[in-house]
Amino acid sequence: MLTATLGLPMLGALVLAVSRRWTETTARLFAVGVSLLPVLLLAWAWLQFDTQGALFQFVEEVPWVPSLGMAYRLGVDGIALAIATMSSLVFAASIAYPINTQNQPRQYYAWMLFLQSVSLGVFLSLDLLLFYVFFDLSLVGMFFLIGRWGHGQAQHSAFKFFLYTFCGSLLLLLAFIGLYLSVEPHTFDMRVLIEQQPLAGAGVSAGLIFLALMLGFAIKTPIVPVHTWLPQAHVDAPGPASAVLAGVLLKMGTYGILRIPYSMMGETFARYALIIALFAVVSILYGALVAFGQGNLKRRIAYTSINHMGYTVLGIAVAGALFQDAVYAREMALIGATVEMVAHGLITGALFLICGSFWQRTEEYDLDSYGGLLRQAPLLATFAILASFASLGLPGLAGFVAEFHIFAGTFAVYPWLAVIGVLGILITAALFLQMLQKLFFGAMPQRWAKFDDLRPAEWGVLGVLSAGFVIIGIAPQFLLTLIEASATLLVGAR
């Protein structure tokens, strides 16, 4: 089933790549249909997942290079299943969202399906080398989407994105080799490495491998100060590609931290948990403050991603701190970090798709150029307001569920960091309220007199994503139950 989940989009991409007789409409409909198949397969897996069973389920394993401990290994725990399902939904929404493909619909949708396939591979892999292959291939897909279908300095932004994140992936490769050599017999099997904790007590060598892992994933997340590739990549990318970049690709960094250094190097992670938490709080405050100062709509939302990924890393850091009298709090923080990944994917995915709608109508991101669009585009305003409130953590929406768990857990372990981090929520509220005021209230410039409201294809997609983060906010138990099953095992094993 998991092979079909990542294989079907790749097959769809190959069909689009080799066949040349595609109109804009048929290519889009075909891509949407194929992209929905992983959503259905993962939803079925969700229904079949045994919350009382083993940590990893639906395991598929085929020998690859047995002499070197390599194999094609797929499987999921509750955390991976939740993130993969969200990712598949964000991809389907982004592919369905209208965009100017510049008379190259076949190529555009082929790259989107390719990227969906390899991105899901990252979350479904149980083999370090397979994880690395999918991780690197995701850079290729996003590089071409930004460089070919972006705007502004698209090629420069694509080059910076690829070079920066590829440097991080090379650090990961060195660290993976170190993990591989640390266990006897040598293997890339994540399950073995999680169970055996081979680098416990290894001193300097464990510290160096941990540093390489954390730096590589910090670049991908991104965490301050290795975040500088992100804002311009978002600004110059097409709206759907930005939705995928924020909603899915950034999660590879935080998921990687959780799956590898947190799970495989528990002793070393605990030693540096406070330092990681400090970097997370810096990212929370820095991301919010810098976002508040941005006059560019897309750049502002891009910096809020740094802020929200800081919440996620804070939750993981708290979960990794070995405070034996705070097991429940640590478990709560890990649940919150995972919910934050899911919530951010849906919420920020919607926000970047909304940015794409602005660009298609005006080719303008300057907030000061807008105003008074509430009456002109009430549907656009409604979805923008809803997504903004979800992002700032309003109760009843998904962002609140995530942040409450993270800060409740943090307060029991690092109370002073929790107090400081909460300031980020206040700043985020201010920056989103100001953004909404500039876009939709006040006097409307005359040049936007013919500004069109959302078309059915646009509001339909935004409606699905909005329903996701509203349902999680109102009735989160279905998600919390799935995540808690794995969080309990991961925290309890430390």
Rosetta blueprint (number, residue, H / E / L):
1 M L
2 L H
3 T H
4 A H
5 T H
6 L H
7 G H
8 L H
9 P H
10 M H
11 L H
12 G H
13 A H
14 L H
15 V H
16 L H
17 A H
18 V H
19 S L
20 R L
21 R L
22 W L
23 T L
24 E H
25 T H
26 T H
27 A H
28 R H
29 L H
30 F H
31 A H
32 V H
33 G H
34 V H
35 S H
36 L H
37 L H
38 P H
39 V H
40 L H
41 L H
42 L H
43 A H
44 W H
45 A H
46 W H
47 L H
48 Q H
49 F L
50 D L
51 T L
52 Q L
53 G L
54 A L
55 L L
56 F L
57 Q E
58 F E
59 V E
60 E E
61 E E
62 V E
63 P E
64 W E
65 V E
66 P H
67 S H
68 L H
69 G L
70 M E
71 A E
72 Y E
73 R E
74 L E
75 G E
76 V E
77 D L
78 G H
79 I H
80 A H
81 L H
82 A H
83 I H
84 A H
85 T H
86 M H
87 S H
88 S H
89 L H
90 V H
91 F H
92 A H
93 A H
94 S H
95 I H
96 A H
97 Y L
98 P L
99 I L
100 N L
101 T L
102 Q L
103 N L
104 Q L
105 P H
106 R H
107 Q H
108 Y H
109 Y H
110 A H
111 W H
112 M H
113 L H
114 F H
115 L H
116 Q H
117 S H
118 V H
119 S H
120 L H
121 G H
122 V H
123 F H
124 L H
125 S E
126 L L
127 D E
128 L H
129 L H
130 L H
131 F H
132 Y H
133 V H
134 F H
135 F H
136 D H
137 L H
138 S H
139 L H
140 V H
141 G H
142 M H
143 F H
144 F H
145 L H
146 I H
147 G H
148 R H
149 W H
150 G L
151 H L
152 G L
153 Q L
154 A H
155 Q H
156 H H
157 S H
158 A H
159 F H
160 K H
161 F H
162 F H
163 L H
164 Y H
165 T H
166 F H
167 C H
168 G H
169 S H
170 L H
171 L H
172 L H
173 L H
174 L H
175 A H
176 F H
177 I H
178 G H
179 L H
180 Y H
181 L H
182 S H
183 V L
184 E L
185 P L
186 H L
187 T L
188 F L
189 D E
190 M H
191 R H
192 V H
193 L H
194 I H
195 E H
196 Q H
197 Q L
198 P L
199 L L
200 A L
201 G L
202 A L
203 G L
204 V H
205 S H
206 A H
207 G H
208 L H
209 I H
210 F H
211 L H
212 A H
213 L H
214 M H
215 L H
216 G H
217 F H
218 A H
219 I H
220 K H
221 T L
222 P L
223 I L
224 V L
225 P L
226 V L
227 H L
228 T L
229 W L
230 L H
231 P H
232 Q H
233 A H
234 H H
235 V H
236 D H
237 A L
238 P L
239 G H
240 P H
241 A H
242 S H
243 A H
244 V H
245 L H
246 A H
247 G H
248 V H
249 L H
250 L H
251 K H
252 M H
253 G H
254 T H
255 Y H
256 G H
257 I H
258 L H
259 R H
260 I H
261 P H
262 Y H
263 S H
264 M H
265 M L
266 G H
267 E H
268 T H
269 F H
270 A H
271 R H
272 Y L
273 A H
274 L H
275 I H
276 I H
277 A H
278 L H
279 F H
280 A H
281 V H
282 V H
283 S H
284 I H
285 L H
286 Y H
287 G H
288 A H
289 L H
290 V H
291 A H
292 F H
293 G L
294 Q L
295 G L
296 N E
297 L H
298 K H
299 R H
300 R H
301 I H
302 A H
303 Y H
304 T H
305 S H
306 I H
307 N H
308 H H
309 M H
310 G H
311 Y H
312 T H
313 V H
314 L H
315 G H
316 I H
317 A H
318 V H
319 A H
320 G H
321 A L
322 L L
323 F L
324 Q H
325 D H
326 A H
327 V H
328 Y H
329 A H
330 R H
331 E H
332 M H
333 A H
334 L H
335 I H
336 G H
337 A H
338 T H
339 V H
340 E H
341 M H
342 V H
343 A H
344 H H
345 G H
346 L H
347 I H
348 T H
349 G H
350 A H
351 L H
352 F H
353 L H
354 I H
355 C H
356 G H
357 S H
358 F H
359 W H
360 Q H
361 R H
362 T H
363 E L
364 E L
365 Y L
366 D E
367 L H
368 D H
369 S H
370 Y L
371 G L
372 G L
373 L H
374 L H
375 R H
376 Q H
377 A L
378 P H
379 L H
380 L H
381 A H
382 T H
383 F H
384 A H
385 I H
386 L H
387 A H
388 S H
389 F H
390 A H
391 S H
392 L L
393 G L
394 L L
395 P L
396 G L
397 L L
398 A H
399 G H
400 F H
401 V H
402 A H
403 E H
404 F H
405 H H
406 I H
407 F H
408 A H
409 G H
410 T H
411 F H
412 A H
413 V H
414 Y L
415 P H
416 W H
417 L H
418 A H
419 V H
420 I H
421 G H
422 V H
423 L H
424 G H
425 I H
426 L H
427 I H
428 T H
429 A H
430 A H
431 L H
432 F H
433 L H
434 Q H
435 M H
436 L H
437 Q H
438 K H
439 L H
440 F H
441 F L
442 G L
443 A L
444 M L
445 P L
446 Q H
447 R H
448 W H
449 A L
450 K L
451 F L
452 D L
453 D L
454 L L
455 R L
456 P H
457 A H
458 E H
459 W H
460 G H
461 V H
462 L H
463 G H
464 V H
465 L H
466 S H
467 A H
468 G H
469 F H
470 V H
471 I H
472 I H
473 G H
474 I H
475 A L
476 P L
477 Q H
478 F H
479 L H
480 L H
481 T H
482 L H
483 I H
484 E H
485 A H
486 S H
487 A H
488 T H
489 L H
490 L H
491 V H
492 G H
493 A L
494 R L
